[in-house]
Amino acid sequence: MPFGKKSTSSPSNTFNLPRRLRRLADLAYNLWWTWGRDADQVFELIDRETWEVAYHNPVSFLRLVDHDHLLAASHDSHYLDLYDRVIQVFDDYMTGGDNTWYARHHQEWFNQPIAYFCAEFGIHEALPIYAGGLGILSGDYLKEASDLGMPLVAVGILYKEGYFIQGISKEGGQEAHYADLSFSDLPMYPVLDDQGEKLTIEIKFPGRDVYACLWRVHVGRVLLYLLDCDVANNKQSDRDLTARLYVSDLELRISQEIILGIGGVRALYALGYKPAVWHLNEGHSAFLTLERVRQLTADGSTFEEARNQTIGSTVFTTHTPVPAGHDEFPLRLIDKYFNAYWPQLNLERKTFLDLAYNKQPWGEMFNMTILAVHMSGQLNGVSELHGHVARQMWSHLWPNKPVDEVPIVHITNGIHTCTWLARHLQHLYDRYLDPEWMERLDDPKIWENIERIPDNELWEVRCHLKHKLVAYLWERASQQRLPGKVHPGQVISSGIRLDPDTLTLGFARRFATYKRANLILRDPERLLRLIKNPSKPVQVIFAGKAHPADEPGKHLIQEVYRQVKRADSEGRLVFLEDYDMNLARYLIQGVDVWLNTPRRPNEASGTSGQKAAINGVLNFSVLDGWWREGFNGGNGWAIGEDRDYEDTEIQDEKDAESLYQTLEEEIIPLYYQRSADDLPREWLGWVKQSIITLAPRFSMRRMVKEYISEMYQPVLPG
């Protein structure tokens, strides 16, 4: 195991595989297959139907697939050519750590591991322990760290019920359903101790000890460790502590954050890791800084010495300017869970509370972001505008500094290109970009060659992706038509009447009120005129979840759904339930325009539009987050102006007018304008400019390299 001393063992291979295909087991248990070139095809081509039944989970697939299909594949020369090629690429990748970008450029830090903590990781729908953008970003981060060869180890929680499965009633009400994950069918291993038993760590809770075991997930070269309290040593209520992601109950929430932060540190130490850098991706894991201080004071350091040492090796990334996105707990809970902890830091209660104290109108609170800020040496937001907002938001923590001198910088988010780029576009780029383009994703010169792609070939791929999206939605809708399953209106609302030749807008994200999913519905009659235009129609696809405790967000879903179900919309307004990574891929690859309407400046960054852009989808967004940096006037469209408003009603009114006017006067005419050979050449010119200007600049490769140079390098030794 790289960078750790604790040995672990893997479960024995229980798949009944033909000898010729025995390496399928190795591939199934390493999530490299989720982005490795054509690696998913190694499973899907054996039996497409079972691959769908297993929901693209290769471990479950190999347990379910009929042995006859495996035998047939083992004698199919075309399949074996693909299998051998993928396995060879996988082996070269996994054994090539000494020749990675990180090894070539930062050899001096090659044995200095970086610990990356996050509450959620969105790596693939096969491992559903993510809720939204934060998790998708962290999953992309692990993949790019693996590609670059960075010595990263990650820590999170294994939620046995995940986030939630969304259903939509015929009235538009969101219904939250939960189901236990079958851990034996997930691509992960239990971590075992030297005696072959599950390795567990112990955390002191009020009046009892709570235990957590560990699971190991291989993400290419990177290891992700997940903490799980569903162990026999715990009573049932404690076994459920890690059941669900983002619980609203504050007592459960603080328990999870103790498990992630304090338990995560103990887990890494038990595994033999000695990280040189500790990266807190959002404030949920901030308790880890206290555990590091506690262990240093136990070894003889004073609190100030231990705190300074911790600060000197800790990086904190904040992800939201929305106050509700920053966890905080009433002091009664801090007293309950930490009254035996602060004496171990040699602190009095008040000094301990001052590390994160926040006075609110509703009471005195212990704020996790403030704790992270006070205990980290490197701080950053996730876009240029968000960096400015974060400096203003937290300037009171530096009362003697002007806002512009508050030490919070920014690194704008990016995406893992290979995860989100459609296979047909990869093959198209292979033909016209530099042969080494996949190794130089952040090099703008590589992407200039997009201009070489003939319009007809680019349009052919774009049409294929759009038809693929519509076919998938037709299939989903058809499944809903089973007798007695749903109301007929719900079938129409889920895409059964979508037309692949119609200009299609996509809006898919978390249904928080500030994201204004209803902005395009502000003037329903005006929108109806657009979608029902007989010569230049428009269709709009909505998707997204509201947190189960977010009543305004759920009401927003109902408002959108009521408009979607209008008979006079003729099925051109669609709401897709249970938005996840699988559905996201179809949408960001298959729509024509990606719509984003946050109430500025509340969108810290956003990355869904970046995913759409690399697939030739044009962005139509408020100048907030990443789009404020990406928009240049010729690679997409802006909603509203580059300014803030004090009156949100005026802001909404002006943004809605900008949205409608831009659609009517620019986007719709441009899309339907055709050349003599029936190609939308002007539209494709915008598509090419979008890819050229956005693909390298908003790649995860650029982003991770910036974290290394700007956030990690200042705290790495030497």
Secondary structure by P-SEA (a helix, b strand, c coil): cccccbbbbbccccccccccccaaaaaaaccccccccccccccccccaaaaaaacccaaaaaacccaaaaaaaaacaaaaaaaaaaaaaaaaaaaccccccccccccccccbbbbbbbccccccccccccccaaaaaaaaaaaaaaaaccbbbbbbbbcccccbbbbbcccbbbbbbbbbbccccccbbbbbccccccbbbbbbcccbbbbbbbbbbbcccbbbbbbbcccccccccccccccccccccaaaaaaaaaaaaaaaaaaaaaacccccbbbbccccccaaaaaaaaaaaaacccaaaaaaaaaacbbbbbcccccccbbbbcaaaaaaccccccccccccaaaaaacbbbbccccccccaaaaaaacccbbbcccaaaaaaaaaaccccccccccccccbbbbbbbccccccccaaaaaaaaacccccccccccccccccccccccaaaaaaaaaaaaaaaaaaaaaaaaaacccccccaaaaaaaccccccccbbbbbbcccccccccccccccaaaaaaaaacccbbbbbbbbbccccccaaaaaaaaaaaaaaacccccccbbbbccccaaaaaaaaacccbbbbbccccccccccaaaaaaaacbbbbcccccccccccccccccccccccccccaaaaaaaaaaaaaaaaaccaaaaaacccccccaaaaaaaaaaaaaaccccccaaaaaaaaaaccccccccc
